[in-house]
Amino acid sequence: MATESPYWQNKSLEDMTAEEWESLCDGCGHCCLHKLQDEDTGIIYVTRIACELLDLQSCQCQDYANRLSRVPMCAGIRADNINELHWLPNSCAYRCLNEGRELPTWHPLISRNKQSVIEAGMSVCLFAQSEKNVHPEQWQDCIISICGEDK
């Protein structure tokens, strides 16, 4: 007896329901890290500084429903802007599916374990600092990658 393939293997990002879209998020928090862009070169540097709304214990947004109005720089990942977010890590489910790749084995939809993101070392909560604790002038000292590549 054949089993039905998971929705993410059968649907485009554009065709997913809101619930399916949200379930793709693995909760790693990489999209919640502040980025710095060099005005001359356009290079984007990812810092370990997390948005003030990111709860560093749960790695969840403390006001997800209102994040876009409260944090003007929030990426708000959508099917229509995914190609512009070059700084998303290669492991991001939205990026993987957009590029025709499979979800990583540690992704909660595959592992059936929400802790697998932390166990695989993929959660920013393992190293991030809240922007509340770091002055913006010090953010350049907190760069961890360049356009998603390890520093």
Phi and psi restraints in degrees (value plus and minus 20) as a CYANA .aco file:
   2 ALA   PHI     -98.9   -58.9
   2 ALA   PSI     120.7   160.7
   3 THR   PHI    -118.9   -78.9
   3 THR   PSI     128.7   168.7
   4 GLU   PHI     -95.8   -55.8
   4 GLU   PSI     119.3   159.3
   5 SER   PHI     -88.4   -48.4
   5 SER   PSI     130.4   170.4
   6 PRO   PHI     -82.7   -42.7
   6 PRO   PSI     131.9   171.9
   7 TYR   PHI     -73.9   -33.9
   7 TYR   PSI     -57.3   -17.3
   8 TRP   PHI     -88.9   -48.9
   8 TRP   PSI     -35.3     4.7
   9 GLN   PHI    -111.2   -71.2
   9 GLN   PSI     -34.0     6.0
  10 ASN   PHI    -131.9   -91.9
  10 ASN   PSI     -35.2     4.8
  11 LYS   PHI    -139.0   -99.0
  11 LYS   PSI     128.8   168.8
  12 SER   PHI     -97.9   -57.9
  12 SER   PSI     141.9   181.9
  13 LEU   PHI     -78.0   -38.0
  13 LEU   PSI     -58.4   -18.4
  14 GLU   PHI     -85.2   -45.2
  14 GLU   PSI     -48.6    -8.6
  15 ASP   PHI    -111.6   -71.6
  15 ASP   PSI     -22.7    17.3
  16 MET   PHI     -94.8   -54.8
  16 MET   PSI     128.3   168.3
  17 THR   PHI     -93.1   -53.1
  17 THR   PSI     145.8   185.8
  18 ALA   PHI     -78.3   -38.3
  18 ALA   PSI     -60.7   -20.7
  19 GLU   PHI     -85.6   -45.6
  19 GLU   PSI     -62.7   -22.7
  20 GLU   PHI     -84.3   -44.3
  20 GLU   PSI     -63.8   -23.8
  21 TRP   PHI     -77.9   -37.9
  21 TRP   PSI     -70.7   -30.7
  22 GLU   PHI     -83.3   -43.3
  22 GLU   PSI     -53.8   -13.8
  23 SER   PHI     -90.5   -50.5
  23 SER   PSI     -35.7     4.3
  24 LEU   PHI     -90.3   -50.3
  24 LEU   PSI     -46.7    -6.7
  25 CYS   PHI     -85.3   -45.3
  25 CYS   PSI     105.2   145.2
  26 ASP   PHI    -106.4   -66.4
  26 ASP   PSI     -27.1    12.9
  27 GLY   PHI      58.1    98.1
  27 GLY   PSI       3.3    43.3
  28 CYS   PHI     -91.3   -51.3
  28 CYS   PSI     -50.4   -10.4
  29 GLY   PHI      66.9   106.9
  29 GLY   PSI     -18.1    21.9
  30 HIS   PHI     -79.5   -39.5
  30 HIS   PSI     -52.9   -12.9
  31 CYS   PHI     -91.1   -51.1
  31 CYS   PSI     -34.8     5.2
  32 CYS   PHI    -112.0   -72.0
  32 CYS   PSI     -20.2    19.8
  33 LEU   PHI    -103.7   -63.7
  33 LEU   PSI     121.2   161.2
  34 HIS   PHI     -91.6   -51.6
  34 HIS   PSI     123.6   163.6
  35 LYS   PHI    -137.5   -97.5
  35 LYS   PSI     128.8   168.8
  36 LEU   PHI    -139.1   -99.1
  36 LEU   PSI     116.6   156.6
  37 GLN   PHI    -137.7   -97.7
  37 GLN   PSI     109.4   149.4
  38 ASP   PHI     -91.7   -51.7
  38 ASP   PSI     100.7   140.7
  39 GLU   PHI     -84.4   -44.4
  39 GLU   PSI     -50.1   -10.1
  40 ASP   PHI    -101.5   -61.5
  40 ASP   PSI     -61.5   -21.5
  41 THR   PHI    -121.6   -81.6
  41 THR   PSI     -40.6    -0.6
  42 GLY   PHI      61.5   101.5
  42 GLY   PSI     -21.7    18.3
  43 ILE   PHI     -84.1   -44.1
  43 ILE   PSI     116.6   156.6
  44 ILE   PHI    -123.9   -83.9
  44 ILE   PSI     108.5   148.5
  45 TYR   PHI    -130.5   -90.5
  45 TYR   PSI     110.3   150.3
  46 VAL   PHI    -115.3   -75.3
  46 VAL   PSI     112.2   152.2
  47 THR   PHI    -124.6   -84.6
  47 THR   PSI     150.8   190.8
  48 ARG   PHI    -108.5   -68.5
  48 ARG   PSI     -13.6    26.4
  49 ILE   PHI    -104.7   -64.7
  49 ILE   PSI     100.7   140.7
  50 ALA   PHI    -116.1   -76.1
  50 ALA   PSI     129.1   169.1
  51 CYS   PHI     -71.7   -31.7
  51 CYS   PSI     125.0   165.0
  52 GLU   PHI     -80.5   -40.5
  52 GLU   PSI     -41.4    -1.4
  53 LEU   PHI    -104.0   -64.0
  53 LEU   PSI     -31.7     8.3
  54 LEU   PHI     -98.1   -58.1
  54 LEU   PSI     100.3   140.3
  55 ASP   PHI     -98.0   -58.0
  55 ASP   PSI      93.8   133.8
  56 LEU   PHI     -94.3   -54.3
  56 LEU   PSI     -28.1    11.9
  57 GLN   PHI    -106.8   -66.8
  57 GLN   PSI     -67.5   -27.5
  58 SER   PHI    -113.9   -73.9
  58 SER   PSI     -36.0     4.0
  59 CYS   PHI      40.9    80.9
  59 CYS   PSI      15.5    55.5
  60 GLN   PHI    -140.0  -100.0
  60 GLN   PSI     128.9   168.9
  61 CYS   PHI     -89.8   -49.8
  61 CYS   PSI     113.0   153.0
  62 GLN   PHI     -97.4   -57.4
  62 GLN   PSI     -33.1     6.9
  63 ASP   PHI    -168.1  -128.1
  63 ASP   PSI      38.8    78.8
  64 TYR   PHI     -75.7   -35.7
  64 TYR   PSI     -63.1   -23.1
  65 ALA   PHI     -81.7   -41.7
  65 ALA   PSI     -50.9   -10.9
  66 ASN   PHI    -131.1   -91.1
  66 ASN   PSI     -10.3    29.7
  67 ARG   PHI     -78.8   -38.8
  67 ARG   PSI     -58.2   -18.2
  68 LEU   PHI     -89.0   -49.0
  68 LEU   PSI     -51.4   -11.4
  69 SER   PHI    -104.9   -64.9
  69 SER   PSI     -50.6   -10.6
  70 ARG   PHI    -100.4   -60.4
  70 ARG   PSI     -50.3   -10.3
  71 VAL   PHI    -145.6  -105.6
  71 VAL   PSI      72.0   112.0
  72 PRO   PHI     -75.2   -35.2
  72 PRO   PSI     -47.7    -7.7
  73 MET   PHI    -108.4   -68.4
  73 MET   PSI     -16.3    23.7
  74 CYS   PHI     -80.4   -40.4
  74 CYS   PSI     112.3   152.3
  75 ALA   PHI     -84.7   -44.7
  75 ALA   PSI     -55.8   -15.8
  76 GLY   PHI      32.6    72.6
  76 GLY   PSI      45.0    85.0
  77 ILE   PHI     -80.2   -40.2
  77 ILE   PSI     105.4   145.4
  78 ARG   PHI    -158.3  -118.3
  78 ARG   PSI     142.9   182.9
  79 ALA   PHI     -80.8   -40.8
  79 ALA   PSI     -50.8   -10.8
  80 ASP   PHI    -106.0   -66.0
  80 ASP   PSI     -24.1    15.9
  81 ASN   PHI    -144.7  -104.7
  81 ASN   PSI     -17.9    22.1
  82 ILE   PHI     -78.7   -38.7
  82 ILE   PSI     -55.1   -15.1
  83 ASN   PHI     -90.4   -50.4
  83 ASN   PSI     -37.4     2.6
  84 GLU   PHI    -108.2   -68.2
  84 GLU   PSI     -32.9     7.1
  85 LEU   PHI    -116.3   -76.3
  85 LEU   PSI      45.6    85.6
  86 HIS   PHI     -83.7   -43.7
  86 HIS   PSI     -38.6     1.4
  87 TRP   PHI    -102.7   -62.7
  87 TRP   PSI     -28.5    11.5
  88 LEU   PHI     -81.2   -41.2
  88 LEU   PSI     120.4   160.4
  89 PRO   PHI     -84.8   -44.8
  89 PRO   PSI     133.4   173.4
  90 ASN   PHI     -77.8   -37.8
  90 ASN   PSI     -44.2    -4.2
  91 SER   PHI    -102.4   -62.4
  91 SER   PSI     -29.6    10.4
  92 CYS   PHI     -80.4   -40.4
  92 CYS   PSI     108.8   148.8
  93 ALA   PHI     -79.1   -39.1
  93 ALA   PSI     -59.2   -19.2
  94 TYR   PHI     -83.4   -43.4
  94 TYR   PSI     -62.7   -22.7
  95 ARG   PHI     -88.3   -48.3
  95 ARG   PSI     -65.2   -25.2
  96 CYS   PHI     -74.5   -34.5
  96 CYS   PSI     -72.2   -32.2
  97 LEU   PHI     -88.1   -48.1
  97 LEU   PSI     -57.9   -17.9
  98 ASN   PHI     -82.6   -42.6
  98 ASN   PSI     -51.7   -11.7
  99 GLU   PHI    -114.2   -74.2
  99 GLU   PSI     -13.2    26.8
 100 GLY   PHI      57.8    97.8
 100 GLY   PSI       0.5    40.5
 101 ARG   PHI    -122.5   -82.5
 101 ARG   PSI     143.0   183.0
 102 GLU   PHI     -98.7   -58.7
 102 GLU   PSI     139.5   179.5
 103 LEU   PHI     -90.5   -50.5
 103 LEU   PSI     127.3   167.3
 104 PRO   PHI     -84.1   -44.1
 104 PRO   PSI     133.1   173.1
 105 THR   PHI     -82.4   -42.4
 105 THR   PSI     -45.4    -5.4
 106 TRP   PHI    -103.8   -63.8
 106 TRP   PSI     -26.1    13.9
 107 HIS   PHI     -81.2   -41.2
 107 HIS   PSI     116.1   156.1
 108 PRO   PHI     -75.3   -35.3
 108 PRO   PSI     -49.5    -9.5
 109 LEU   PHI     -88.7   -48.7
 109 LEU   PSI     -45.9    -5.9
 110 ILE   PHI    -111.4   -71.4
 110 ILE   PSI     -69.7   -29.7
 111 SER   PHI     -96.8   -56.8
 111 SER   PSI     -41.9    -1.9
 112 ARG   PHI      42.7    82.7
 112 ARG   PSI       9.1    49.1
 113 ASN   PHI    -162.9  -122.9
 113 ASN   PSI      93.5   133.5
 114 LYS   PHI     -83.0   -43.0
 114 LYS   PSI     -46.3    -6.3
 115 GLN   PHI     -96.1   -56.1
 115 GLN   PSI     -31.7     8.3
 116 SER   PHI     -82.4   -42.4
 116 SER   PSI     -46.1    -6.1
 117 VAL   PHI     -85.7   -45.7
 117 VAL   PSI     -64.4   -24.4
 118 ILE   PHI     -89.7   -49.7
 118 ILE   PSI     -65.0   -25.0
 119 GLU   PHI     -80.2   -40.2
 119 GLU   PSI     -51.4   -11.4
 120 ALA   PHI    -104.1   -64.1
 120 ALA   PSI     -21.7    18.3
 121 GLY   PHI      55.6    95.6
 121 GLY   PSI       1.6    41.6
 122 MET   PHI    -117.3   -77.3
 122 MET   PSI     -28.6    11.4
 123 SER   PHI    -102.9   -62.9
 123 SER   PSI     113.6   153.6
 124 VAL   PHI     -88.7   -48.7
 124 VAL   PSI     -37.6     2.4
 125 CYS   PHI     -83.8   -43.8
 125 CYS   PSI     -34.0     6.0
 126 LEU   PHI     -96.6   -56.6
 126 LEU   PSI     -38.9     1.1
 127 PHE   PHI    -163.3  -123.3
 127 PHE   PSI     -31.0     9.0
 128 ALA   PHI     -90.6   -50.6
 128 ALA   PSI     135.3   175.3
 129 GLN   PHI    -142.7  -102.7
 129 GLN   PSI     123.0   163.0
 130 SER   PHI     -91.4   -51.4
 130 SER   PSI     122.1   162.1
 131 GLU   PHI     -82.0   -42.0
 131 GLU   PSI     -39.0     1.0
 132 LYS   PHI     -85.6   -45.6
 132 LYS   PSI     -42.8    -2.8
 133 ASN   PHI    -125.2   -85.2
 133 ASN   PSI     -20.2    19.8
 134 VAL   PHI    -153.4  -113.4
 134 VAL   PSI     104.7   144.7
 135 HIS   PHI     -86.8   -46.8
 135 HIS   PSI     118.3   158.3
 136 PRO   PHI     -72.8   -32.8
 136 PRO   PSI     -50.0   -10.0
 137 GLU   PHI     -87.1   -47.1
 137 GLU   PSI     -36.4     3.6
 138 GLN   PHI    -116.5   -76.5
 138 GLN   PSI     -24.9    15.1
 139 TRP   PHI     -79.3   -39.3
 139 TRP   PSI     -55.7   -15.7
 140 GLN   PHI     -84.7   -44.7
 140 GLN   PSI     -41.5    -1.5
 141 ASP   PHI     -98.3   -58.3
 141 ASP   PSI     -26.9    13.1
 142 CYS   PHI    -131.3   -91.3
 142 CYS   PSI      -0.1    39.9
 143 ILE   PHI     -88.7   -48.7
 143 ILE   PSI     113.2   153.2
 144 ILE   PHI    -137.1   -97.1
 144 ILE   PSI     -40.0     0.0
 145 SER   PHI    -178.4  -138.4
 145 SER   PSI     144.1   184.1
 146 ILE   PHI    -137.4   -97.4
 146 ILE   PSI      94.4   134.4
 147 CYS   PHI      27.3    67.3
 147 CYS   PSI      22.2    62.2
 148 GLY   PHI      65.8   105.8
 148 GLY   PSI     -22.9    17.1
 149 GLU   PHI    -115.3   -75.3
 149 GLU   PSI     124.4   164.4
 150 ASP   PHI     -79.4   -39.4
 150 ASP   PSI     119.8   159.8
